[in-house]
Amino acid sequence: MPADPPAGVDWDRAAGDFRATRGAITGTEAWRAPVVAAVAGAPPGPVLDLGAGTGAWSGALAAWTGRPVMAVEPAAGMRAQLVAAAGPGSGSGPGPWVVAGRGGAVPLRPGSGGAAWLSTVIHHVGDLGACARDLRRVLAPGAPVLLRNAFLGRYDGIPVVRYFPGARRALDRFPAVEDVRAAFEAAGFAFAGLDRVDQPPGDLAAWRAGLPRQRVSDTSLVGLTDAEFAAGLAAVDAALAAGRTTEVVGLDLLAFC
């Protein structure tokens, strides 16, 4: 059975820090091809950006798929950041629909969604079965569900664990692929694939500069002690001093249909 979700971030208070450090994702283009391939034959309907945060993916999903995007986010602070940056859309305008909701409580008519995207979200879902069943309710038959995430035992592609070993405490509470598969298959979805996607190298110095703000808006860092966080910063500084300039982030893409 999956563990309880890791200790949470106060997303309302941390929304600005999240947007400043994690809201402009580098390496987005690495995900374009698998998203386009998955959605190409999907039934009509909007793409659900479930757990949209400050909207880092919503615009990309709209541009890649040519579909309206519904940005579903439970935290009012995160939704406010999203609206301020992109402006709310009508489904045919430039911005996404921005709505309050969460995994297990998506405000959409049954069978009307064309696809769902969950980026670094599934570990925040307390009841995987309820989330899967609600997605099965709101999505049309054959609609793909794409989960971009780290999973239990599969997170060594994330640089944070190399520099901040204490982050493993939170990551060890993430669900395993097998638990997510079981929940979604029980809800009526079919497993469609599991692939590792490596994003293009990101700038290590820029990441280092944002780490103090990222600490309060990152599930893997928020539980670190001050000593652990200071040791991690020192490790990043040592890597920079040794001439390391970039890091590759690798995450899994788990797909259902």
C-alpha angles and dihedrals in degrees: 000000000000119000122246113277116275120264108293135239119234093246095189093055095037097046095104092047090048093052092046095051109021104015095082101055117201116214095035091141091066088072098048098087097050092044093049092047093050096046097040094089097029122127119260119281142084125303111246112222093198113198088012095175109188092345102264091150103029097084093044092051091052093048095046098045103030088227133120113262127218109205106206114192131159099203116083091206092056092047090051090054090048094051093045091053102041108012121233117285134211095222092265100052130078098274132061126254103262113208139164113249145109143209105300094024110058112163097224134113116259114274096003102110121094100198142345131223122194114182116188088335111106094079089061092057110099096194112039092183094054091049093049093046093050091049088050088053098050100037125080117243109280095020111144124238114205121193117193105192152117113257133201110290092005104080104097090105089072113092092212092074092054093054100030108038091178088069087078089076090068095037091052087065093058115108120262121242088246092057093050091047091051093051096047096042090050087054091055103266123130121227108249104178151308119229135168114231119197114202119217113272114285126215109267096200092052090050090050091052092055099043097097090058093038090056092073095043103043122083092212094053106034093080097051120115118241089253092052092048092048090050090051093051089050090052091052090047090051091051091050091048089052090056101261108145107168143036130200118223116210123190135167126252109209113189135194134174 
